[in-house]
């Protein structure tokens, strides 16, 4: 049989992937593996032990034969009903289980929502700095992410938002409490943005995965409070129950959005892990659940205080207290480097064995910052990391 030798090597990668770059967060995480004595303040994951009641529920559900089968594409109905009821109590939504979708982590719901709603060349406004997936996902679908400036307190600049609206603007991604900033949007900011969305017929994808990690007397305000028919809520049990490895998230939206999202979702994953859905359904709404939210918030608030005190002692580093999530976003004073955040993070890793993430991972506006994740670091580790960085300053 005659073989055919191609004259040109084929490029198998789809063109849409050329705009993607590997996550710098994961890159730092991988570099730290196997290195003795490393303190990681890089990966965005909580290290708090999951609630006992949830683990007990998981063990019990392993004997439930239905929990090992396919569920409905959008998730088991009892859990979706409980989520709908909770949001109805909070915001007065007249939604039911059809307005809730159980996803494979919050990331998958975000992907499904954006793919279902954005056409090529549509514009979507995103915070800068903001979570690394906010600009990347729209680009995959040919849409155009438009960065929004944040002020010194990492609140959305309303004037900048209005100025960047065009006939191509279709929606916004908002995130409070914020990653990487740790900022909590004020009620007035949330209200103003909601009114702009309603007046301009825009959707708001509201990323609220850190809603139960708020401290210092601040309060969480959802855009759904002021623009219920324009808001798509994205949430995740990964953060609230401290089970990121379970990959269980959810979204809630009015009919005009959820119809399209739930239509696409089965083509990404047939259904989210059924066993874990049943376990979460048993735990959801219990007394222990509410106590657990308070416990985790207190742990993160304590770590935030320690981070603020310890890192403000480092020469050339300054930061404000965060008000939510488990991130701080310090600034580096350096007039020589063109990307001070990256330079500082590299030195921290090589010379002090401390893993941080440069601000440039989260947009173009804050390359003189870096992110600290204290979600998976004890107060002792945070203090030790700061001491090491002081030693190399």
Secondary structure as the mmCIF struct_conf table of DSSP 4:
data_model
#
loop_
_struct_conf.conf_type_id
_struct_conf.id
_struct_conf.beg_label_comp_id
_struct_conf.beg_label_asym_id
_struct_conf.beg_label_seq_id
_struct_conf.end_label_comp_id
_struct_conf.end_label_asym_id
_struct_conf.end_label_seq_id
BEND BEND1 UNK A 7 UNK A 8
BEND BEND2 UNK A 13 UNK A 13
HELX_RH_3T_P HELX_RH_3T_P1 UNK A 15 UNK A 19
HELX_RH_AL_P HELX_RH_AL_P1 UNK A 24 UNK A 32
TURN_TY1_P TURN_TY1_P1 UNK A 33 UNK A 34
TURN_TY1_P TURN_TY1_P2 UNK A 36 UNK A 37
STRN STRN1 UNK A 39 UNK A 40
BEND BEND3 UNK A 43 UNK A 43
BEND BEND4 UNK A 48 UNK A 48
HELX_LH_PP_P HELX_LH_PP_P1 UNK A 49 UNK A 51
HELX_RH_AL_P HELX_RH_AL_P2 UNK A 52 UNK A 61
TURN_TY1_P TURN_TY1_P3 UNK A 62 UNK A 63
HELX_RH_3T_P HELX_RH_3T_P2 UNK A 65 UNK A 68
BEND BEND5 UNK A 69 UNK A 69
TURN_TY1_P TURN_TY1_P4 UNK A 73 UNK A 74
HELX_RH_AL_P HELX_RH_AL_P3 UNK A 77 UNK A 91
HELX_RH_3T_P HELX_RH_3T_P3 UNK A 97 UNK A 99
STRN STRN2 UNK A 100 UNK A 103
BEND BEND6 UNK A 104 UNK A 104
HELX_RH_AL_P HELX_RH_AL_P4 UNK A 105 UNK A 117
HELX_LH_PP_P HELX_LH_PP_P2 UNK A 118 UNK A 119
TURN_TY1_P TURN_TY1_P5 UNK A 120 UNK A 121
STRN STRN3 UNK A 123 UNK A 128
BEND BEND7 UNK A 129 UNK A 129
TURN_TY1_P TURN_TY1_P6 UNK A 132 UNK A 132
HELX_RH_AL_P HELX_RH_AL_P5 UNK A 133 UNK A 140
TURN_TY1_P TURN_TY1_P7 UNK A 141 UNK A 142
STRN STRN4 UNK A 144 UNK A 149
STRN STRN5 UNK A 150 UNK A 150
TURN_TY1_P TURN_TY1_P8 UNK A 152 UNK A 153
BEND BEND8 UNK A 154 UNK A 154
STRN STRN6 UNK A 156 UNK A 156
HELX_RH_AL_P HELX_RH_AL_P6 UNK A 158 UNK A 163
TURN_TY1_P TURN_TY1_P9 UNK A 164 UNK A 164
TURN_TY1_P TURN_TY1_P10 UNK A 167 UNK A 168
STRN STRN7 UNK A 169 UNK A 175
BEND BEND9 UNK A 176 UNK A 177
TURN_TY1_P TURN_TY1_P11 UNK A 179 UNK A 181
HELX_RH_AL_P HELX_RH_AL_P7 UNK A 187 UNK A 199
TURN_TY1_P TURN_TY1_P12 UNK A 200 UNK A 201
STRN STRN8 UNK A 203 UNK A 207
TURN_TY1_P TURN_TY1_P13 UNK A 209 UNK A 212
STRN STRN9 UNK A 214 UNK A 214
TURN_TY1_P TURN_TY1_P14 UNK A 216 UNK A 217
HELX_RH_3T_P HELX_RH_3T_P4 UNK A 223 UNK A 225
TURN_TY1_P TURN_TY1_P15 UNK A 226 UNK A 226
TURN_TY1_P TURN_TY1_P16 UNK A 228 UNK A 230
STRN STRN10 UNK A 231 UNK A 236
HELX_RH_AL_P HELX_RH_AL_P8 UNK A 237 UNK A 240
TURN_TY1_P TURN_TY1_P17 UNK A 241 UNK A 242
HELX_RH_3T_P HELX_RH_3T_P5 UNK A 244 UNK A 246
STRN STRN11 UNK A 249 UNK A 253
HELX_RH_AL_P HELX_RH_AL_P9 UNK A 255 UNK A 265
TURN_TY1_P TURN_TY1_P18 UNK A 266 UNK A 268
BEND BEND10 UNK A 270 UNK A 271
HELX_RH_AL_P HELX_RH_AL_P10 UNK A 274 UNK A 283
TURN_TY1_P TURN_TY1_P19 UNK A 284 UNK A 285
HELX_RH_AL_P HELX_RH_AL_P11 UNK A 287 UNK A 311
TURN_TY1_P TURN_TY1_P20 UNK A 312 UNK A 313
BEND BEND11 UNK A 314 UNK A 314
TURN_TY1_P TURN_TY1_P21 UNK A 315 UNK A 316
STRN STRN12 UNK A 317 UNK A 318
HELX_LH_PP_P HELX_LH_PP_P3 UNK A 320 UNK A 322
STRN STRN13 UNK A 324 UNK A 324
TURN_TY1_P TURN_TY1_P22 UNK A 325 UNK A 326
STRN STRN14 UNK A 327 UNK A 332
BEND BEND12 UNK A 335 UNK A 336
BEND BEND13 UNK A 338 UNK A 339
HELX_RH_AL_P HELX_RH_AL_P12 UNK A 340 UNK A 352
STRN STRN15 UNK A 354 UNK A 355
STRN STRN16 UNK A 357 UNK A 358
HELX_RH_3T_P HELX_RH_3T_P6 UNK A 359 UNK A 362
BEND BEND14 UNK A 364 UNK A 365
TURN_TY1_P TURN_TY1_P23 UNK A 367 UNK A 368
STRN STRN17 UNK A 369 UNK A 373
TURN_TY1_P TURN_TY1_P24 UNK A 375 UNK A 376
HELX_RH_AL_P HELX_RH_AL_P13 UNK A 379 UNK A 391
TURN_TY1_P TURN_TY1_P25 UNK A 392 UNK A 392
#
